[in-house]
Amino acid sequence: MTTLTMLGSGSRGNAGILTAGGAAILLDAGFSAREIVRRAALAGVSLEGLCGIALTHEHGDHSQGALRLARVYRVPVLASAGTWTALGAPADVAFLPLRTMTRTECGPFTLAGCSLLHDAREPLALTITTADGLSLGVAYDFGRATQALRYHFRNLHAIVLEANYDEVLLRTSGYPASVQQRIAGSGGHLSNRATAQLLTELHHAGLATVVLAHLSQQCNTPAAARAAVEPVLRRSGFVGELHVAGQDAPLAAIRLTVSPGALPDLWSA
């Protein structure tokens, strides 16, 4: 059984745990190590089978606890070379590089990255495939989806995708114009409307699970994100589960499945 547990997602921290075959991989570590351990215990997820920590980029809300946890559990950090350099490339922590469209093995998981437009050193969207062929994509912190990302996220069975802001709430947020422009720019974040559009482009018969994540505390609400995304996605034919990750508490574990209508494996031509 493969499960995804979102420990929390938002402007103050992002982390999730994917478990399969008795192993687990941490997907971003944007809380303190102590807080990640606490949230995992609260969600009933054991970290004893942890085989690695995969990072999308170096910003603290995605990487804060990574090095400490890697040392405690003696597991590697998987990230782009730019992210690793930005973290200081400590000699006492193992590093497995993630490169665009190149596979990297970590326990029963196969990972690949795809470059994103964001103001970080070398940010990536991630795909993770399990031994039984189930594939998950994770993409945060980008303002515009490239064709490379669309290709990278083809045929996935589950997607964690940011729905960062509501356009009206951003305009009325009180943020200075320069901050609003950064958030809404190509290197910033996805609006609810843009997330809905991207998901309709990525939808196929085998997509069974979508998690909306990285909601802005100032410029979005779970209700607004769901209201903007779900009707559009359902009209595209999506019949799976739609979840909205929160900032302050983990979601219940989500069982990920390969739909009978799934398209071929992520790595097939």
Secondary structure, DSSP 8 states (H G I E B T S, - for coil): -EEEEEEEEETTEEEEEEEETTEEEEEEE-S-HHHHHHHHHHHT---TTEEEEE-S--SHHHHTTHHHHHHHHT--EEE-HHHHHHTT--TTS-EEE--BT--EEETTEEEEEEE--SSSSS-EEEEEE-TTS-EEEEE-S-SS--HHHHHHTTT-SEEEEE--B-HHHHHTS---HHHHHHHHSTTS--BHHHHHHHHHHH--TT--EEEEE---TTT--HHHHHHHHHHHHHHTT--SEEEE--SSS----EEE---TT--S-TT--
